[in-house]
Amino acid sequence: MQMIEWLTRFLESDNTKLIYILALIMGANIIDFSVGWINAKFNPKIDFSSSKAIFGIARKLLLFIVLVYAIPVALLMPEPLGISALYVLFIGYLASEINSILHHFKLADDDKSMDPFIDFFKGLFDKKGGK
């Protein structure tokens, strides 16, 4: 019973609820990256690329930093709107991470194509290098 009481203390206020959701997001990020890395490393149908793995973990870290940065920004908004926006942002991102995890097990559809994004930056660097 002590464990249940300890866990219910996380749900007492908005502060602890948001930290709890952030912890769930971090856990989902770790699971998603680990399963994706294992899938890419040991699946013969997928070409493993360490640069894509590093890009993936850096992207997840950057998105987590943006989520944490959204907390003081939300405090600048009127009272119910800021906290509500944080809940929507955090739960939406958590749902996206869960969908990504399920995609690794072929239980959900997920478009992980970053080709337009990567092609855009490659085009920028090629133009700069060519001039």
C-alpha positions as CSV (number, residue, x, y, z in Angstrom):
1,M,0.0,0.0,0.0
2,Q,2.9,2.4,0.6
3,M,3.9,2.2,-3.1
4,I,0.3,3.2,-4.2
5,E,0.3,6.1,-1.7
6,W,3.7,7.2,-3.0
7,L,2.5,7.1,-6.6
8,T,-0.7,9.0,-5.8
9,R,1.4,11.8,-4.5
10,F,2.5,12.5,-8.1
11,L,-1.1,13.3,-9.0
12,E,-1.8,15.8,-6.2
13,S,-1.2,19.0,-8.1
14,D,-0.5,20.3,-11.7
15,N,3.2,20.6,-10.9
16,T,3.7,17.0,-10.1
17,K,1.3,15.8,-12.8
18,L,3.4,17.6,-15.4
19,I,6.6,16.2,-14.1
20,Y,5.0,12.8,-14.1
21,I,4.0,13.2,-17.7
22,L,7.5,14.4,-18.6
23,A,9.0,11.3,-16.9
24,L,6.6,9.1,-19.0
25,I,7.8,11.0,-22.1
26,M,11.4,10.4,-21.2
27,G,10.7,6.7,-20.6
28,A,8.9,6.5,-24.0
29,N,11.8,8.2,-25.7
30,I,14.3,5.7,-24.2
31,I,12.1,2.7,-25.2
32,D,11.5,4.1,-28.7
33,F,15.2,4.8,-29.4
34,S,16.3,1.5,-28.0
35,V,13.8,-0.6,-29.9
36,G,14.5,1.4,-33.1
37,W,18.3,1.0,-32.7
38,I,17.9,-2.8,-32.1
39,N,15.6,-3.1,-35.0
40,A,17.9,-1.2,-37.3
41,K,21.1,-3.0,-36.1
42,F,19.8,-6.6,-36.3
43,N,17.2,-6.4,-39.1
44,P,18.8,-7.4,-42.4
45,K,16.2,-5.4,-44.3
46,I,17.3,-2.1,-42.8
47,D,20.6,-0.5,-43.4
48,F,22.1,0.6,-40.0
49,S,23.5,4.1,-40.0
50,S,25.2,5.5,-36.9
51,S,24.6,9.0,-38.2
52,K,20.9,8.4,-38.4
53,A,21.0,7.0,-34.8
54,I,22.8,10.1,-33.6
55,F,20.4,12.3,-35.4
56,G,17.5,10.5,-33.9
57,I,18.8,10.8,-30.3
58,A,19.7,14.4,-30.8
59,R,16.2,15.1,-32.2
60,K,14.6,13.5,-29.2
61,L,16.8,15.4,-26.8
62,L,16.0,18.7,-28.5
63,L,12.3,18.0,-28.5
64,F,12.5,17.2,-24.7
65,I,14.3,20.5,-24.1
66,V,11.6,22.3,-26.0
67,L,9.0,20.6,-23.8
68,V,10.7,21.7,-20.7
69,Y,11.2,25.2,-22.1
70,A,7.4,25.4,-22.7
71,I,6.8,25.3,-18.9
72,P,7.9,28.9,-18.1
73,V,6.4,30.1,-21.4
74,A,3.0,28.6,-20.3
75,L,3.2,30.5,-17.1
76,L,3.2,33.8,-19.0
77,M,-0.3,32.8,-20.4
78,P,-3.5,33.5,-18.5
79,E,-4.3,31.0,-15.7
80,P,-6.2,28.1,-17.1
81,L,-4.9,28.5,-20.7
82,G,-1.2,27.9,-20.0
83,I,-1.5,24.7,-18.0
84,S,-4.1,23.4,-20.4
85,A,-1.8,24.0,-23.3
86,L,1.0,22.2,-21.5
87,Y,-1.2,19.2,-20.9
88,V,-2.2,19.1,-24.6
89,L,1.4,19.5,-25.7
90,F,2.8,16.9,-23.3
91,I,0.0,14.3,-23.8
92,G,0.1,14.8,-27.6
93,Y,3.8,14.2,-27.7
94,L,3.5,11.2,-25.4
95,A,0.8,9.7,-27.7
96,S,3.1,10.3,-30.7
97,E,6.0,8.5,-29.0
98,I,3.7,5.6,-28.1
99,N,2.6,5.4,-31.7
100,S,6.3,5.3,-32.8
101,I,7.0,2.5,-30.4
102,L,4.0,0.5,-31.7
103,H,5.3,1.1,-35.3
104,H,8.5,-0.7,-34.5
105,F,6.4,-3.8,-33.6
106,K,4.3,-3.3,-36.8
107,L,1.2,-2.6,-34.6
108,A,0.6,1.0,-35.9
109,D,1.2,3.0,-39.0
110,D,3.8,5.7,-38.8
111,D,5.4,7.9,-41.5
112,K,9.0,8.2,-40.3
113,S,10.1,9.7,-43.6
114,M,12.4,12.6,-42.9
115,D,13.6,12.7,-46.5
116,P,12.0,16.1,-47.4
117,F,13.5,17.6,-44.3
118,I,17.0,16.1,-44.9
119,D,16.8,16.9,-48.7
120,F,16.0,20.6,-47.8
121,F,19.1,20.9,-45.7
122,K,21.3,19.0,-48.1
123,G,20.1,21.4,-50.8
124,L,21.0,24.4,-48.6
125,F,24.5,23.1,-48.0
126,D,25.0,22.2,-51.6
127,K,24.1,25.7,-52.8
128,K,26.4,27.3,-50.3
129,G,29.2,24.9,-51.2
130,G,28.7,25.5,-54.9
131,K,29.0,29.3,-54.7
